[in-house]
Amino acid sequence: MKKNIAIVSGGANGLGLELVKILHRNGYFVCNIDKDRKALNDMENKFSANYKSFYGNVANEKFLISSIKEISKIGDIFALFNCAGSPVFKFPMEYTLQDVDLCFEGLKGMILLSANTLKVMDKTGGKIINIMSSAALRGNKQESVYCATKWAERGYTESLKSCYNGTKVQIYGIYPGGINTNFYKNSRDYVSKEKQATFMPAKDLAEVIYENVFNNKHLIVEDLIINRIK
């Protein structure tokens, strides 16, 4: 029997990891794409059945093409959660080309992974869930390049909605505020550990996303803005 597959990019840590857990717990075969080899090895040992890791960078087109080809042999791709991304939080005059390239990896991955997944979903249908940030809705201090990538991801998501409206492919845009994860570990001058502790728990956020994407009503929550209660 073919398996229902959910792909999560950036699923080795933080929100991505919590999405992997809840999807696996609800019976999906989860394929996790990430560049954290150690975390992926640990997850292979923990999940084993109905789980497979793919080690690589989502901005690498050759890697993604071969990964989707391998995943398609396992079963039907029912959902893709685009969650991968690396931030660089600096004042505008401090950004280097290396910083820009790092920020843009998530955008490239979202586009390339979606494009190759859609080649399969275009025939069978499915869900593409683009998890972005509230930074896609406004400009933030010390986030100029990060915001630029998130605004681009939002534009890409809106274009997908227009293209696949009325088809079996459903497109979702998710816009969470600050999440209590190690996302900010290299930016303590911007987000301290104390401030991070006030952000949303990743587990709670994953549950809210799952409940809205997989609701049992004949409805679709196309856009979801999620913030903590202050």
C-alpha positions in Angstrom: 0.0 0.0 0.0 1.4 3.4 -0.9 2.1 5.7 2.0 0.8 9.3 2.5 4.0 11.4 2.7 4.5 14.7 4.3 7.7 16.5 3.5 9.2 19.0 6.0 12.2 21.2 5.1 14.2 22.4 8.0 12.7 19.7 10.2 15.7 18.9 12.4 15.2 21.8 14.9 12.7 24.2 16.3 9.3 24.5 14.6 10.2 22.1 11.8 11.0 19.4 14.4 7.7 19.9 16.1 5.9 19.6 12.8 7.8 16.4 12.1 6.6 15.0 15.5 3.0 15.9 15.1 2.8 14.6 11.5 4.5 11.4 12.4 2.2 11.0 15.4 -0.8 11.4 13.2 0.2 8.6 10.8 2.1 10.3 8.0 5.3 9.0 6.6 7.6 12.0 7.2 10.5 12.9 4.9 12.7 15.5 6.6 15.1 17.6 4.6 17.7 19.5 6.6 21.5 20.4 6.6 22.0 19.5 10.3 23.5 16.0 9.9 23.8 15.3 13.7 20.2 16.2 14.4 19.0 14.1 11.4 21.0 11.1 12.6 19.5 11.4 16.1 16.0 11.5 14.5 16.6 8.5 12.4 17.3 6.5 15.5 14.2 7.9 17.3 11.6 7.6 14.6 12.9 4.8 12.4 9.5 3.5 11.1 7.6 5.8 8.7 10.4 8.3 8.6 13.3 9.1 6.4 16.0 11.9 6.5 17.5 13.7 3.6 20.7 15.5 4.4 21.4 18.5 2.2 20.8 22.2 1.5 17.4 23.2 0.1 19.1 25.7 -2.1 20.8 22.9 -4.0 18.6 22.1 -7.0 20.4 18.8 -8.0 20.0 17.5 -4.4 16.3 18.5 -4.3 15.5 16.9 -7.7 17.1 13.6 -6.6 15.3 13.7 -3.2 11.9 14.2 -4.6 12.5 11.4 -7.1 13.4 9.1 -4.2 10.5 10.3 -2.1 8.0 9.7 -4.9 9.1 6.0 -4.9 8.0 5.7 -1.3 4.4 6.9 -1.7 2.1 9.8 -2.6 3.3 13.2 -1.5 0.3 14.7 0.3 1.8 17.7 2.0 4.9 19.9 1.8 5.9 22.1 4.7 8.4 24.7 3.6 10.0 25.6 6.9 13.8 25.9 6.2 15.6 29.1 6.6 18.5 30.8 8.2 18.4 34.4 9.6 21.0 37.1 9.8 20.0 40.0 12.0 22.2 43.1 11.5 21.9 46.8 10.9 21.6 47.5 7.1 25.1 48.8 6.7 26.6 45.6 8.2 25.3 43.0 5.8 27.9 41.2 3.6 27.3 39.0 0.5 27.7 35.9 2.7 24.9 37.2 5.0 22.7 37.8 2.0 23.3 34.4 0.5 22.5 32.7 3.8 19.2 34.6 4.1 18.2 33.8 0.6 18.8 30.0 1.0 15.3 29.7 2.5 13.7 31.5 -0.4 15.5 29.5 -3.0 14.6 26.3 -1.2 10.9 27.2 -1.0 10.8 27.9 -4.8 12.9 24.9 -5.9 11.3 22.4 -3.5 7.8 23.6 -4.4 8.5 23.5 -8.1 9.7 19.9 -8.0 7.0 18.8 -5.6 4.3 20.4 -7.8 5.4 18.2 -10.7 4.0 15.3 -8.7 1.1 17.1 -7.0 -0.2 18.6 -10.2 -1.5 15.1 -11.0 -2.5 13.8 -7.6 -3.3 17.0 -5.6 -2.0 17.9 -2.2 -1.1 20.8 0.2 1.9 23.2 0.1 2.3 25.0 3.3 4.8 27.9 3.2 5.8 28.8 6.7 7.2 32.3 6.7 7.2 35.0 9.4 5.4 38.1 10.5 8.5 39.7 8.9 6.7 39.1 5.6 4.1 41.6 6.7 6.1 44.5 8.0 9.7 45.9 8.2 11.6 45.2 11.4 14.7 46.7 12.9 17.9 44.8 12.1 16.0 42.5 9.7 16.3 44.3 6.3 17.6 41.3 4.3 15.6 38.8 6.3 12.4 40.8 5.7 13.3 41.1 2.0 13.4 37.3 1.7 10.1 36.9 3.6 8.3 39.5 1.5 9.6 37.6 -1.6 8.3 34.3 -0.1 4.9 35.9 0.5 4.8 37.1 -3.2 5.7 33.6 -4.3 3.0 32.1 -2.1 0.3 34.5 -3.5 1.4 33.7 -7.0 1.0 29.9 -6.3 -2.5 30.6 -5.0 -3.5 32.4 -8.2 -2.0 29.6 -10.4 -3.6 26.7 -8.5 -6.9 28.2 -7.6 -9.7 25.7 -8.3 -7.4 22.7 -8.6 -6.6 19.8 -6.2 -3.5 21.6 -5.0 -4.0 23.8 -1.9 -1.6 26.6 -1.0 -1.2 28.0 2.5 0.7 31.0 3.8 1.6 30.8 7.5 2.9 34.0 9.3 4.1 33.3 12.9 5.6 35.9 15.2 8.6 35.2 17.4 9.1 31.5 18.4 11.1 30.3 21.4 13.8 28.3 19.6 17.5 28.6 18.9 16.7 30.6 15.8 18.2 33.6 17.5 21.3 32.0 18.9 23.7 34.0 16.7 21.9 37.3 17.3 21.9 37.8 21.1 22.5 41.5 20.7 19.1 41.7 19.0 17.1 39.0 20.8 18.3 38.1 24.3 17.6 34.7 25.9 15.2 36.6 28.3 13.3 38.1 25.4 13.3 34.8 23.5 11.7 33.0 26.5 8.6 35.3 26.1 8.1 34.0 22.5 5.6 31.3 21.4 6.4 27.7 22.2 7.2 25.8 19.0 5.1 22.8 20.1 2.0 24.9 20.5 2.6 26.7 17.2 3.0 23.4 15.4 -0.3 22.2 16.8 -2.2 25.3 15.7 -0.7 25.0 12.2 -1.6 21.3 12.0 -5.2 21.9 13.2 -5.8 24.6 10.6 -4.2 22.8 7.6 -5.8 19.4 8.3 -9.2 20.6 9.6 -12.1 18.2 8.9 -14.3 20.8 7.4 -14.8 21.6 3.7 -12.8 24.8 4.2 -9.3 26.1 3.7 -7.5 28.6 5.9 -5.3 30.1 3.2 -3.5 32.6 5.4 -2.8 32.2 9.1 -1.2 35.0 11.2 -0.2 33.6 14.6 1.1 35.7 17.5 1.5 35.1 21.3 -0.9 36.6 23.7 1.0 39.4 25.4 
